[in-house]
C-alpha cells in the first residue's frame, strides 16, 4: 500500500541572525531523535535531497508554505528526481526557522511532524531556500524505495519561478485532499494584520459548521501561559470569536490552513464581525489539533507564541471540522474597542 503523509508547519518570525543550513548536520539531528525513540538511522538520499531542495525553492518562489507542486504529488516529485519503486513517503514543510536546530525542534514539538521524523522510513532528504526578505522555507522528505538514480525533471514546470497558478493558498486543493489521509497532524501559522492579504480566488466549498472550541477553556489556557510570561490576561471578545469562526469555516471549506480569506484582511474581517475599532491585531491558524489543550500546547511551543504573548487586550478563537472531520483553528488577538 502506498502511504503518503503530508504535514505542514509555517511560522512567521522576525529573523535576527543569518539562516544556517547543513544537510548532514540536519540529518544528525533527525537521527538523534530517532535513536532516542528506538528507531534506526535514516540515510541521506541524493534523490530526496534534490526533490526536497526543489520544493523549498518552489515555496520560496511563491512565498507560501505548501505541499502542492507543479511536479505533482509527493511520489511524483520524488520520482522526478530519480527515486523508483517507492512504497511509502512523507514530507514536513516549514517556514521562518533560522537554523537546523530550530526547525527540527519545532517539528519534534509537533506530534504530526514528530510522527514523520520517527516513522518507518529508510531514506531522507532536506532542503532550505531563503527569500530576498530573509524568510527561509524548509522541506524534509522521508521515503522507502528500491532504487535512486539522481536526475533532474525534464518537464517545463521544473523552474518554480515560472509557476504563477499556485501563489494563492486556497488553490491547493491537491494538498487539502492529501492531508486528509492523516488525523491529528498539526499545522501552525501566525501572521500580523499587514500580512493577511485577501484572496481573490473562488473557494472550493461553502463555509459552514459550528464552533467546536471550548472557548472559555481555551482562553484560560492562553491566559495561564501569558501569566507565566509576565503578561496581562486577555479579555474574551464575542465579536472576535465570530470572526475566528468565519475564518475557521473558510479554512474547513477549502481543506487548507491559510491566513488569506476572500472576505479581506484580518482587520477588515474583525470589523465585519462588529468590532468597533482596531489599533493592532494578529492571527494564528492551525490544523489537526482535536482539543483546545493540544492546540494551545502546539501554538505555545513554537514562534506562534509571539502573537499569544503580544501586547493585546482582546481574544477570540474557533475550531471547525472539514467534511473529512479534520479540525481547523483560528486565534485572533487585538487591541482597540471590542
C-alpha positions as CSV (number, residue, x, y, z in Angstrom):
1,X,0.0,0.0,0.0
2,X,1.3,3.4,-0.9
3,X,1.3,5.8,2.1
4,X,1.7,9.5,1.7
5,X,1.7,11.7,4.7
6,X,1.8,15.4,4.3
7,X,2.4,17.6,7.3
8,X,2.8,21.3,7.2
9,X,4.1,23.9,9.5
10,X,4.5,27.6,8.9
11,X,5.9,30.2,11.3
12,X,6.3,33.9,10.6
13,X,9.0,35.2,12.9
14,X,11.5,38.1,12.9
15,X,14.8,36.8,11.7
16,X,17.6,38.4,13.7
17,X,20.5,36.1,12.8
18,X,21.5,34.8,9.4
19,X,19.9,31.5,8.4
20,X,22.1,28.4,8.8
21,X,21.6,25.2,6.9
22,X,23.7,22.0,6.7
23,X,22.1,18.8,5.4
24,X,24.5,16.5,7.1
25,X,24.1,18.2,10.4
26,X,20.3,18.3,9.9
27,X,20.4,14.5,9.3
28,X,22.3,14.1,12.5
29,X,19.7,15.9,14.5
30,X,16.9,13.8,13.0
31,X,18.8,10.6,13.6
32,X,19.5,11.6,17.3
33,X,15.7,12.0,17.7
34,X,15.1,8.6,16.1
35,X,17.8,6.9,18.3
36,X,16.1,8.3,21.4
37,X,12.9,6.7,20.2
38,X,14.4,3.3,19.3
39,X,14.4,3.9,15.5
40,X,17.1,3.0,13.0
41,X,19.1,5.9,11.5
42,X,18.0,7.3,8.1
43,X,20.3,7.5,5.1
44,X,20.8,10.8,3.2
45,X,19.4,10.2,-0.3
46,X,20.7,12.2,-3.3
47,X,17.3,11.8,-4.9
48,X,15.4,13.1,-1.9
49,X,18.0,15.9,-1.5
50,X,17.2,17.1,-5.0
51,X,13.5,16.8,-4.5
52,X,13.5,18.5,-1.1
53,X,15.6,21.4,-2.3
54,X,13.4,21.8,-5.4
55,X,10.4,22.0,-3.2
56,X,12.0,24.6,-0.9
57,X,12.9,26.6,-3.9
58,X,9.3,26.4,-5.1
59,X,7.9,27.5,-1.8
60,X,10.4,30.4,-1.8
61,X,9.3,31.4,-5.3
62,X,5.6,31.7,-4.3
63,X,6.5,32.9,-0.7
64,X,3.9,30.3,0.6
65,X,4.3,27.2,2.6
66,X,2.7,24.4,0.6
67,X,2.8,20.7,-0.2
68,X,1.5,21.4,-3.7
69,X,3.9,21.5,-6.6
70,X,3.9,21.9,-10.4
71,X,5.6,18.5,-10.5
72,X,2.6,16.8,-8.8
73,X,2.1,14.8,-5.6
74,X,4.9,13.7,-3.3
75,X,5.6,10.4,-5.1
76,X,5.7,12.1,-8.4
77,X,8.1,14.7,-7.1
78,X,10.5,12.2,-5.7
79,X,10.3,10.1,-8.8
80,X,11.0,13.2,-10.9
81,X,14.5,13.3,-9.3
82,X,15.3,9.6,-9.7
83,X,13.6,7.6,-6.8
84,X,11.9,4.5,-8.1
85,X,9.8,1.6,-6.9
86,X,8.5,3.6,-3.9
87,X,6.4,2.1,-1.2
88,X,5.9,4.9,1.3
89,X,6.8,8.6,1.7
90,X,6.2,11.5,4.0
91,X,7.0,15.2,4.0
92,X,7.3,18.0,6.5
93,X,7.5,21.7,5.4
94,X,8.1,24.8,7.5
95,X,9.0,28.5,7.1
96,X,10.5,31.1,9.4
97,X,13.0,29.0,11.4
98,X,16.5,30.3,11.2
99,X,18.6,27.1,11.8
100,X,18.6,23.4,11.5
101,X,18.3,23.1,15.3
102,X,15.3,25.5,15.5
103,X,13.3,23.9,12.7
104,X,13.9,20.3,13.9
105,X,13.0,21.4,17.5
106,X,9.8,22.9,16.1
107,X,8.8,19.7,14.2
108,X,9.7,17.5,17.2
109,X,7.4,19.5,19.4
110,X,4.5,18.9,17.0
111,X,3.0,15.4,17.2
112,X,2.2,15.0,13.5
113,X,5.7,16.2,12.3
114,X,7.3,14.1,15.0
115,X,5.5,11.0,13.7
116,X,7.0,11.5,10.3
117,X,10.5,12.0,11.8
118,X,10.4,8.7,13.7
119,X,8.4,6.9,11.0
120,X,9.4,3.6,9.5
121,X,11.5,5.0,6.6
122,X,15.0,4.3,5.2
123,X,15.9,7.4,3.3
124,X,15.9,11.2,4.0
125,X,16.3,14.5,2.2
126,X,16.2,18.1,3.4
127,X,16.2,21.4,1.6
128,X,16.1,25.1,2.5
129,X,15.7,28.3,0.5
130,X,15.6,31.9,1.7
131,X,13.6,34.7,0.1
132,X,15.1,38.1,-0.6
133,X,13.4,39.4,2.6
134,X,15.2,36.7,4.6
135,X,12.3,34.2,5.2
136,X,13.6,30.6,5.0
137,X,11.4,27.8,3.6
138,X,12.2,24.2,4.7
139,X,11.4,20.8,3.4
140,X,12.0,17.4,4.9
141,X,11.3,14.3,2.9
142,X,11.2,10.6,4.1
143,X,10.8,7.6,1.9
144,X,11.2,3.9,1.3
145,X,12.2,3.0,-2.3
146,X,14.2,0.4,-4.2
147,X,16.5,2.5,-6.4
148,X,17.8,6.0,-6.7
149,X,19.4,7.4,-9.9
150,X,19.7,11.2,-9.3
151,X,18.3,13.1,-12.2
152,X,16.5,16.4,-13.0
153,X,12.9,16.6,-14.2
154,X,12.5,17.2,-17.9
155,X,9.1,18.9,-17.6
156,X,8.9,22.6,-18.5
157,X,7.5,23.3,-15.0
158,X,10.8,22.5,-13.3
159,X,11.5,26.2,-12.8
160,X,9.5,27.3,-9.8
161,X,9.6,30.9,-10.8
162,X,7.6,30.2,-14.0
163,X,4.6,28.9,-11.9
164,X,2.1,31.5,-11.1
165,X,-1.1,29.5,-10.6
166,X,-0.4,28.2,-7.1
167,X,0.5,31.5,-5.5
168,X,-2.7,31.6,-3.5
169,X,-3.1,29.2,-0.6
170,X,-6.7,28.5,-1.4
171,X,-5.8,26.9,-4.7
172,X,-4.0,24.0,-3.1
173,X,-6.9,21.6,-3.5
174,X,-4.5,18.7,-4.0
175,X,-2.8,19.3,-0.7
176,X,-6.1,19.5,1.0
177,X,-7.1,16.1,-0.2
178,X,-3.8,14.5,0.6
179,X,-3.7,15.9,4.1
180,X,-7.0,14.3,5.0
181,X,-5.2,10.9,4.9
182,X,-3.8,11.6,8.3
183,X,-5.5,12.7,11.5
184,X,-4.2,14.8,14.3
185,X,-1.4,16.2,12.3
186,X,-0.8,19.8,13.5
187,X,0.0,22.7,11.2
188,X,0.5,26.1,12.6
189,X,0.8,29.7,11.3
190,X,1.0,33.1,12.6
191,X,0.7,36.5,11.0
192,X,0.0,40.1,11.6
193,X,-2.7,42.2,10.1
194,X,-0.4,43.6,7.5
195,X,0.4,40.1,6.0
196,X,-3.1,38.7,5.7
197,X,-3.9,39.9,2.2
198,X,-7.2,38.8,0.8
199,X,-7.5,36.0,-1.7
200,X,-9.3,36.7,-5.0
201,X,-9.7,33.0,-6.0
202,X,-13.0,31.2,-5.6
203,X,-13.4,28.8,-2.8
204,X,-14.0,25.0,-3.2
205,X,-16.8,24.8,-0.7
206,X,-19.3,26.7,1.3
207,X,-18.1,27.8,4.8
208,X,-20.3,26.2,7.5
209,X,-20.0,24.3,10.7
210,X,-20.3,25.1,14.4
211,X,-17.5,26.3,16.7
212,X,-16.2,23.2,18.3
213,X,-13.7,25.1,20.5
214,X,-14.4,25.2,24.2
215,X,-13.8,29.0,24.1
216,X,-13.6,29.6,27.9
217,X,-11.2,26.8,28.5
218,X,-9.0,27.9,25.6
219,X,-8.9,31.5,26.9
220,X,-7.9,30.2,30.4
221,X,-5.1,28.2,28.9
222,X,-3.9,31.2,26.9
223,X,-4.1,33.5,30.0
224,X,-2.2,31.0,32.1
225,X,0.6,31.0,29.6
226,X,0.6,34.8,29.5
227,X,0.7,34.9,33.3
228,X,3.8,32.6,33.3
229,X,5.5,35.1,31.0
230,X,4.5,38.2,32.9
231,X,1.7,39.3,30.5
232,X,-1.7,40.7,31.5
233,X,-4.7,38.5,30.8
234,X,-6.7,38.8,27.6
235,X,-10.4,39.6,27.6
236,X,-12.8,37.5,25.6
237,X,-14.5,39.4,22.7
238,X,-17.5,37.7,21.3
239,X,-17.1,39.5,18.0
240,X,-13.5,38.1,17.7
241,X,-15.0,34.7,18.3
242,X,-17.4,35.2,15.4
243,X,-14.6,36.5,13.2
244,X,-12.5,33.5,14.2
245,X,-15.4,31.1,13.4
246,X,-15.9,32.6,10.0
247,X,-12.2,32.1,9.2
248,X,-12.1,28.5,10.5
249,X,-15.2,27.8,8.4
250,X,-13.4,29.2,5.4
251,X,-10.3,27.0,6.1
252,X,-12.5,23.9,6.5
253,X,-14.4,24.7,3.3
254,X,-11.1,24.6,1.3
255,X,-9.5,21.9,3.4
256,X,-6.4,24.1,3.7
257,X,-4.7,26.1,6.5
258,X,-4.4,29.7,5.4
259,X,-4.3,33.2,6.7
260,X,-5.8,34.6,3.5
261,X,-9.5,35.0,3.1
262,X,-11.6,36.3,0.3
263,X,-13.5,38.4,2.9
264,X,-10.5,40.6,3.3
265,X,-7.6,41.2,5.7
266,X,-7.7,40.4,9.4
267,X,-8.8,43.9,10.5
268,X,-11.5,44.1,7.8
269,X,-12.8,40.7,8.9
270,X,-12.8,41.8,12.6
271,X,-14.8,44.9,11.7
272,X,-17.2,42.9,9.5
273,X,-17.9,40.9,12.7
274,X,-18.8,44.0,14.5
275,X,-15.6,45.1,16.2
276,X,-15.8,48.9,16.8
277,X,-12.1,49.8,16.3
278,X,-8.8,48.1,15.9
279,X,-5.4,49.6,16.7
280,X,-3.4,46.4,16.3
281,X,-4.2,42.8,15.5
282,X,-2.7,39.4,14.8
283,X,-3.9,35.9,14.0
284,X,-2.7,32.3,14.4
285,X,-4.1,29.5,12.4
286,X,-3.6,25.8,12.9
287,X,-4.9,22.4,11.7
288,X,-5.0,18.9,13.1
289,X,-5.4,19.5,16.8
290,X,-8.5,17.9,18.1
291,X,-8.7,19.6,21.5
292,X,-8.2,23.1,22.9
293,X,-5.4,21.9,25.2
294,X,-3.5,20.3,22.3
295,X,-3.9,23.3,20.1
296,X,-2.6,25.7,22.8
297,X,0.3,23.3,23.6
298,X,1.3,23.3,19.9
299,X,0.9,27.0,19.4
300,X,2.8,27.9,22.6
301,X,5.6,25.5,21.7
302,X,6.6,27.5,18.6
303,X,7.1,31.0,17.5
304,X,3.3,31.4,17.2
305,X,3.6,32.1,20.9
306,X,4.8,35.6,19.9
307,X,1.3,36.5,19.0
308,X,-0.1,34.8,22.1
309,X,2.3,36.9,24.3
310,X,1.7,40.1,22.3
311,X,0.5,43.4,23.8
312,X,-3.2,42.9,23.0
313,X,-6.4,43.3,25.0
314,X,-8.9,41.0,23.4
315,X,-9.1,37.5,22.2
316,X,-11.3,35.1,20.1
317,X,-10.9,31.5,19.0
318,X,-12.8,29.0,16.9
319,X,-12.3,25.4,15.6
320,X,-14.3,24.0,12.7
321,X,-14.0,20.5,11.2
322,X,-14.0,19.9,7.5
323,X,-16.2,17.3,5.7
324,X,-13.3,14.9,6.2
325,X,-13.5,15.6,10.0
326,X,-10.2,17.5,10.0
327,X,-10.0,20.4,12.5
328,X,-9.1,23.9,11.5
329,X,-8.3,26.5,14.2
330,X,-8.2,30.3,14.2
331,X,-7.0,32.5,17.1
332,X,-7.4,36.3,16.9
333,X,-5.8,39.0,19.1
334,X,-6.5,42.7,19.0
335,X,-6.2,46.0,20.8
336,X,-8.9,48.6,20.4
337,X,-12.6,48.7,21.2
338,X,-14.5,45.4,21.1
